[in-house]
Amino acid sequence: MNTSFLHSVANKINKKQNSIFTYPVEKQKKYVEHFPEPKDGVERSYFQYRCQAKMQGALLQALLSFSALPLSIFYLLKLGKSSEKEESFDAVFFNEGKPFNIIPDELLGKYDKIKTISTVQGCLSKEDRRFLRKIFKRYPFSWLLWLKLILKISQYSHAITKYSPKAVIACTEFSFTASILTEYCHFRGVELVNVMHGEKLYYMRDSFVKFDEFYVWNQQYVDLLCSLRADKDQFRIAVPKSLRISIDDSVTVKYDYTYYLGEETIEELGRISENLSKLKDGGKEVSIRPHPRYSNVAEINKIFEFANVEDTKTVTIEQSLLQTKNAVSLYSTVLMQAYSSGINVVIDDVAAPQKFSKLEELGYVMLKVPHRKMSELVTETD
């Protein structure tokens, strides 16, 4: 028995709903504001859990919750006692597939020895179970909260026991377990530090979070997260190396425009293809970078047969940006990487006009930096 069923169901339905654009911002704001001031980290996590459940809808939430109860019992019975202590580290980094360079230098300077943890291992001690029981008693019917807490605390317990760190470094603000994990780390005599790893919009999935420290890229992200009622005192501003791409003279600029794909529909891909084809006909060199998780590469190759389609397995995102003059997307972390590295930014306002019209309402930071729009480029080719 495992949690893959829950993940697959949630991912498929959430992708279909695309709730970040379809769920009204005003409705989100009203829901976030209707909660009282959180008493502690446990209540912050519960409020975040409620916000995510609201966006999922009653049917999906009920399905996930009822599936979570037997899984919670299963893992409580399965997870063994604490692991053996090994070499000590100043900090452990739960990377969850993210590169090490998302950790800013300011944080690296605080911890000399950092252990990166990529594999998922867990254990639960008697003290861990007592900690969990206190939360279960407060929220006896929040079974999905139970399941995720059991799994997360077991992972943290294993790492803290095995490596004796002073801090845990994570990128987990989107998880409703985050604020409880901060309290759990305090219970274990450890700090929990979070690092920003991707673009942010007003999305109540990220509401109410509290860490000991939360490193974000600039003040505008602080303001955005505070509007989601994240704790105001946790923020630190730092730009990591992942955003500051070093110039590599061995990489030649080949393309005028590189389009960075996300979760586009087939209709949106068709409009992107039409517009990029116009730029190509106007004498511009065009490249496409499929999304490593969401794009169907065979489909992308067919739709964009007139352009270069990057192989994401052999061409790094850094190489991709260094070989283009302009980075193009609707919204993407890549645009912030481009801006921070002195590469021109183009925001696509044509392929999905309804989504583009919502970006300002969603607090999209890239709209506030120098950029061009796809509509301007297409007009220039007419």
Protein Blocks (a to p, Z undefined) as FASTA:
>chain_A
ZZklmmmmmmmmmmmnommlmpcfklmmmmmmmpccdfblmlmmmmmmmmmmmmnommlm
mmmmmmmmmmmmmmmmmpccddddddddfbdcdfkopafklpcfklmmmpmbacddfbdc
ddddfklmmmmmmmmmmmmmlmmlmmmmmmmmmmmmmmmmmnopabdcddfklpcklmmm
mmmmmmnopacddddfbdcdddfklgoiacfbdcdfbfklmmmmmmnopafklpccdddf
klmccddfkbccfbfbdcdddfdcfklmmmmmmmmmmmmmnopacdddddfklpcfklmm
mmmmmbccddfklmcfklmmmmpfbdcdfbdfklmmmmmnopacdddfklmmmlmmmmmm
nopaklmpccddfklmmmmmZZ
